[in-house]
Amino acid sequence: MTPRTRPPSRICPNCDGFASAAITLGDRDRHGHLRTITANCPACHGTGISRRSTAREGVRA
């Protein structure tokens, strides 16, 4: 009996699953904490997975 396999994951090809990154602004606030912003992947909007499209590329009718 063969082992069960999971379907292939839909990892975003643009960010390889690392959808969000914390970027430092280089200075500190008045409490001494490092100021950061969060940047999300524009393709997957910070989820890390890509959507499956119903239209197939390169297929002609």
N, C-alpha and C positions, 0 to 999 in steps of 0.2 A: 504494500500500500504506500502510495506516495504521500509525502507530507503536504499539508495545505500551505498554499502560498498566498500572501496578501497581494492585492492589486497594486500596481506601481503608484507611488505617491505623485501628487501633482505639485511639485515644488516649483516655485516661480523661477523661470529661467533668467530673469534680470537680476535678482538679488540672491539666488541660490538658497532661499529659505531664511536668510538673515534680513528680515523685513524692516527692522527699526534699528537706528543707531543713535547713541547719545553723543552729541558734539559739544565740546567745551567752547565757550566764547572767549576764554583767555583772561578774564578778570574775575574778581570775587565780589560778592555783595557785602552789605554793611555788617553782616554776621560772620563773615569769613568763609562762607560756603562758595564753592566753585560754581559759576553759572553755566548751565547746560541747556541745550535745546534738543528736541527729539526730531529726527528726520526719518520719514517713512518712505518706503519704496513707492514710486509713482505708478508702477504697473499693477501691483497687488494691493495697494493702499494699506500696507502694514500688516497684512495677514500672513504672508509667507507662502501662500499657495496660489496657484493660478486657476482660473476658471477654464472649464472645457467649453470650447466653442462648438456650435452646431454646424457651422459652415466649415467645410474642409478646404484648405488652401490647395490651389493647383488643379482642382477637379473641374473639368469642363462638362457641360450638359450636352 
